[in-house]
Amino acid sequence: MSETDTIVPERHCLNCGQPIVAEFCAHCGQEEKEVRRPFIVFIQEFIWVVFELDGRAYRTVGNLLVRPGFLTRQYFAGRRMRYTPPLRLFLIVSIGFFLIVSLVNSVEGIRQEMTEIATGESAEQPIRDALEEGLTASEDEPANFEGAIDILEQVNLPFLTEEANRNLRTVLITQFEANVDELAENPRDFLTGSLEYVTFFMLLMMPVLALIQQILWILSRRYYVEHLVLTVHNHTFLILMVFIAMLLGLVEEAALPVISEVSGVLSIIAIVWIFVYLYLSLKRYFESGWFVTAVLYLVASLAYSVVLGVGLVGFAILLVLFA
């Protein structure tokens, strides 16, 4: 053995004891790294993982916006480490979107309050007046919300006692009236506070759309999970495009020479691209013909719209009851 040769001690996984030659154990998958480190290192790792500063996030979002169905095909082709996982991508995008919307609404609220103080007029008064009309009944016209209260008074769950049902009805009506009062007093805060439930609602609706797709594309012989991942990617794309359209709308409303006109045109292009993108994602992933895809796309959109409408009604009811 020459003097330059060194003996590298054999390393063993501290979890299972098997020999390891890389950063991760080939037997149990545990990463070999020291966890007793300064706290700042954990902060750095957290930022690195969440924002995926290795480039995965930028690569994923770029492909998501311009290549319909591409990420889903890559995911099931086994090339998953290159891109952000579908569910994590959806959650990061949706939470980030609603946080930004809440921030914008807060800034807009402060601006309007300053305007109200300066002018003595309330920008939300028309909304409050319209809502209060539904809360106050005149002699000739019943309140708009009395129908909802009548429905709540009929709630009677068979597995509960009469006393328990009576208490439940009291709680539901009291909560409903309190939320309606809050909506009338401060519509912006109520609606902004409701944004946290939108992600949950979308998570509930995506499996429904995936099921509709599986029924319509049954001849493609795809597994349900494939439809679900494609649906997650498409919903994430929708959120991003809505955000982009909102930004373009704000620029357009700024009435800047040339820039506002360009933003208006880009807004129209963004809306058109949403419909084209969703169609192409189905066409490319399921590899069906142009005409067949168009027919199934229209049927799926109609079916999902009906289910979505029913879901939105139920969601709105639950929101007013329990928000």
N, C-alpha and C positions, 0 to 999 in steps of 0.2 A: 504494500500500500504506500503510495507516494505521500509526501508531506502535505501536499495540497488537498488530498482527499479528506473529507470529513464524514463522520458517521452521524447520520440524521436519526435521532431517536424515534422509535415507533410510537405513534400517537394512538390513543384509544378513546373512543366515545365515552364521555363521563355518564351518559344515560344508560347505554346498553353494554358498554365494554368492548364493542367490536372495533377492529382497527380502522382508522380513517386516514385518507390521503388528501382530502380537499376540505373545503369550508363546512360541508355538510356530511353527516354520517349516511353512508349508503344503505345502512340497515334500518335505522329508525327515523332518519331525516332531521335529527336535531343539529342546529348550527353550532359550530365550535367557536365560541367567543366569550370573552370575559364580561360578566354583567356587573361586576363591582367597579363602576367607573363614575366620574364626575357627572352630576345631574345635567349639566349643559350638553353633554354628549347625547343623553336621551332626548333632549329637546331637539337637537340637530337631526337625530334619526327619525323622530316623529314628523318633523317638517319634510324630511326627505321622502318618507313613506307616503304621507298623505298627499303631497303635491307631486309625487313621483318625478323628482328632479332628474332622474336618469333618462328622461325623454319619452317614457311610455305614454304619459298623459297627453303630451303634444302630438305624438304620433297617432294616438287613439282618436283624439278629437278631430284632427285633420282628416283622417280617413272616414270618420263618422259623418262629417259634414258633406263630403263630396263623392263618396263611393258607396252607394246604396247596397246593402246586403253584404258588403265586403267583410266587416268585422265578424259577422255571424259565420260566414264561410271559413274564415281563418280560425275561429274558435273551435269549430268541429273538425277542422283539418289537423288539429293538434298543435297549432302555432299560437299558444295562449300566453306565453311569457312575454311576448313582444308588446302586448296591449293590456290595458286596464280591464280587469274582469267586469262582465256586463252589469251585475247588480251593484258593485262598488261604484262603477261609473255613473249609473243612474242616481244613486244616493248622493254622491258628491255634487253632481250637476244640479239636481233638484234642490238640495239643501242650499247650495251656493246661490242658486237663482232666487229662492225665496228670501234669503238673507239680504241680497242686494235690493230686491223689490221692497222689503220692509225698510231698509235704510233710505231708499229713494222716497218712499211714502212718508217717513219720519221727517226728512228734510223738507219735503213739500208741505207737510203739516205745519212745521215751524214757520215756513214762508207765508202760508195762508193766515196763520195766527197773527203774525206781524202785520199783514195787510188788514186783517180785521181790526186790530188795535188802531191802526192809522186811519182807517175809513169809517170804523164803527159799524161795519156790515159783516155778516157771517157768510162765508162761502158755502157752508154746509146747511144753511137754513132751509133752502128748498127741499133738500133731502129729509131733514127733520120734519118739516111741515107735512110732506107726503106720508111719512111713516106715522106721524101722530094722527093723521086722518084715519088710519087703520086701527088706531088704539082707542079712538073716541067715537062713540056712537051717538048719532043725533036721533031725534024722535022719528024721522021718516026713513032713516037709513041705518041699518045695523053695522057694527064695526067689521072691518075686513078680516080681522083675526078671530072673530067669534066662531067661524066654522072650524078653525083649527082647535080651538078650545073645546068645542062640542065633540070633536073626534077624540080628544084626550080624555074627556069625561066618560067615553064608552070603553076605555081600556079595561079589560078584564081577563087576566091570565088564569087559565083553568087550574094550574098547579099551585096557585096561591089562595090563601083564605080570603074571605070577603073583607076582613079588616086590613089585611096586607094589600089587597087591591085598592082599597080606599086610600090608604097611605101613599101607595104608588101614584095614583091619580093626582093626589094633592101635591106631591113632589114634582111631578111632570108639569103640571099647570103653573105652579109657582116658578119653576125654572124657566119655562117658556115665557111667561110674562116678564121676568127679570131680564132675560136676554133680548126680548123685543124692546124693552125700555132702554137697555144699553145701546141697542142698534139705533134707536131714535135719538138718543143723546149724543152719541159719538160714532157715526157710521164708519169713519176711517179706522179708528182703533179696533172696532169689532171685526171688520173685514181683514185688517192686517193680522190680527190675532188668530184668525181662522186659517191663515196660510199654512200653519203647521200641520193641519189635517189633510191638505191637498195631496201631499206625497203618499200618505197612508191610503187615501182614496184611489190614487193611481195604481198603487201596488195591488189593491183589490181588483181593479178593473183589468189589469194586464193579463192575468190568467184566463179571464173571460174571453178576451180577444184572441188569445192563443188557442183556446178551445174552438172558437168560431173558425179560425184558420185551419185547424186540423180537420174539422168536418168538411169544409169546402175543398181543401186540397188533399182529400183522403187518398186519391189515386197516386199522390206523390210518395206515399208510404214513408213519411217522415215521422219520427218520434215526437211526442208532445213537447219534450224539452227543447227540441229544435225550434218549434213554433214559439215557445216561451222566450227563448234567448233572442230571437229575431224581434219579438214584440218589445222586449226590454230595450234593445238597441234603437228601435224606431221611436219609442216614447222618449228616450234620452235625446234623440235628434230633434223631436218636436219641442222639447223644453229649450234647447239651445237656439232653435230658430225663432221661437217666441221671444226669447231674450234679445236676439239680434234685431228682430222686427221692432221691439220696443225702443231699442237704442236709436234705430233709424227714424222712428216716429218722433222721438225727442229732438233729434237734429232737424227734422223737417219742420217741427213746430217753432224752432228757434228763429225762423224767417231770415236765415242767412243767405245772401246772394249766391246763386249757383249751387252752393253746398246743399241747401234745403231741397232744391229741385232734384238734384242727384239722389239725395236720400229718399225722396218720394218714389223715384223710379226703382231704386234698389229695394224698397219695401214691397213693391208689387212683385218684383222678381223673386224675393224671398218667399212670398206667399205662394206663388206659382210653383217654386221649387219644392215646397213641402209636399204638394199633391203628386208631382212628378217623381220625387224621391221615393215616396211610399209605394207607388206603383212599380218603380224599377227594382226596389228591394225585394218585392214579391216575385217579380219576373226573373230576376237573376238568381235568387236563392232556390226557388222551386223549379226553375228551368222549364217553365211552361210557355206556350205560345203567346204572342202579343194579344190576340183576340180573347183567348181563354183567360189570360191574366186580367184583362180589362173587365170582363164580365164578372169574374170572381171577386175582383177588387171592389167593384160597385156593390155587389151583394154583401160582401164582408163589411163595407163601410156603412151600408144601410142597417144591417143587423146590429153592428156595434153602436151605431147612433141611437137605435131604439133602446138597447141595454144601457148605454151611457146616460140617456135621458132619464130612464127609470132610476138608475143609480144616483144621478144628480138630485133628483127629487128626494129620494131617501136620505142622501147625504145632507141636503139642506135642512130637512126636518130634524135629523139628529144633531146638526150643528146648532140650530136654534134651541133645541131642547137641552143639550149638554155642554155647549161651548162655554 
